Amino acid sequence: MTAFWSNTANWSKSAHNTKWCLIGCAIGDFGTIAYFQYSAYDVSTLFVMLLAMLNGLLTSILLETVILFRSGFNLSNALKTALGMSFISMLAMETAMNLTDYLLTGGALLTWWVIPLALFAGFITPWPYNYWRLQSQGRSCH
């Protein structure tokens, strides 16, 4: 069992894939939180967090589609591949980011010191799953 988790090439590749997913998720997630934080809208924290998660998923899919398209996929296949990515991974990432934000700020708030912690939590949470998926099933986004 230990040998399963010792493939450094797959750890590196899964980290690269997780990084791109994190960038896409963070754009939609943090953008949504910032919008409601700096606007006059007074809505519940739960609503902001759920909308941030949805937007994070959408921007991650969009970014992945663009990356795949630029790497040689036709647009249709790039979108299908991006949509076929692991939603378990993306949901875990989004949940970790928003839970970190909530636990540290008490709401849906972006502050300079929370962002790196939320990004770290968003990266480290799905990374072992992404490695497992690549190692056991040979599935990877790139």
Buried (B, 14 or more C-beta within 10 A) or exposed (E): EEEEEEBEEBBEBBEBBBEBBBBBBBBBBBBBBBBBBEEEEEEEBEEBBBBBBBBBBBBBBBBBBBBBBEEEBEEEEBBEBBEEBBEEBBBBBBBBBBBBBBEBBEBBBBEEEBBEBBBBBBBEBBBBBBBBBBBEEEBBBE
